[in-house]
Amino acid sequence: MKTRTTLAAGAFMICSLFVGAAYAQNPHAEEQLQDWIAKDPRLREDPGLMDNPTYLANHPNFATWLREHPGVHRQVEEMGAYDEHHHWRDREWWKKNHADWVHQHHPHWFD
């Protein structure tokens, strides 16, 4: 029984390491995303382009990079959000113009 428990615990730890490694974000991904945005400021104005098939077809290197960095969408969500007219607003705009919304949806933006 003790051997099974030890083996199960060891297997769990090994699986956890592989899963953790699979989900670990490239520590430079945020910097790389900012580089992509600097190359094409339209991405800052409309991050939805990261999901636009036409845009991605016209920017195959960026499309490949996005596939290799699936966690980047979470980073984009931290940069801002769309308003009620589907205009992208960065987090500073939200904090200045709709602080109540930020407190409700992204309180960590004030940290």
N, C-alpha and C positions, 0 to 999 in steps of 0.2 A: 504494500500500500504506500509506504514511504517513497519507494522508488518511482511509482506512478506519479505521485504528487510532485516529486522533484523533476521528473521528465516533463510533466505538464507545465510546471512553472518555467522551466527552461525554454520549452517550445513557445510559450506565451511571450517571453522576453525577446526571443529571436524574431517572432512575427511582429512584435511591437516595433522593433528596430527597423525592419523592412518597411512597414507601413509608415513609420515616422519619416524614413528617408524618402519614400515615394511622395509624401505630401510636403516635404520641406521645400520652402521657397528658396530659389536662388538668392543669396544675400545681396546680390547686385541687381536684382530684377527691377526694383523701384528706380534705381539710377538709370538702368537701361530703358525703362518705360519713359522716363523724363527725356532721355536722348531721342527716342522716337517722336515724342511730342514736340520737341524742339525742332526736329526736322520737318514736321508737318503740324503747324499750330491748329489746323482744323480739328485735330484729335482733342485738343484742350477745349475747343468750342463745342465739340460734339463727340464725346467718347462713345456714343452709340455706333460710330463708324467701326468700332472694333467688332461689331456683330453684323456689319453690313456686307453681304456677299459681293456686291459690286466693288466696294472699296477694297476689300481683301483680295479680290481677283486682280485688281490693278496694283496692289502692293504685296506681291507674293512673299517677299522676305519678312515683312511684318506679320503676315498671316502665319508663316512658319514659326516665327518667334512666339506669337500668341499661343499656338498649339503646344509649344514646348514649355510655356509658362502659364498653366491653367489658373493659377492663383491670382493673376494680375487683375482680374475683374474685381476682386475684393479690394485691391489697392485703388482702383478707379473709384469705387464707391466711397472711399475715404477722401477723395479729392473734392467731391461735390455731389450734386444731384440735379435732376431735371425739375423745373418749376411746372406750374399748372398749364403752361403754354408749350411745354416740351422744349424749353430753352435750357441749355446746360448752365448752371451757376456753380462757381467754385465755393468751397466751404466758407471762405471769408465773406463772400456776398451773403450767404445764408445767415451767418452769425450777425452781420450788420443789419440785414433787412427782415429776417424772420427768426429771431432768437428763440421764440416760443416753439417753433417747429423743430429747431435744432435741439433744444432741451428735450423734446419728446422723442425724436428719432435718432439723434446722434449726439448725446450729451458729452461723449468723450472728445468732441471737436473743441470743447472749451478747455481741455487739459493743456 
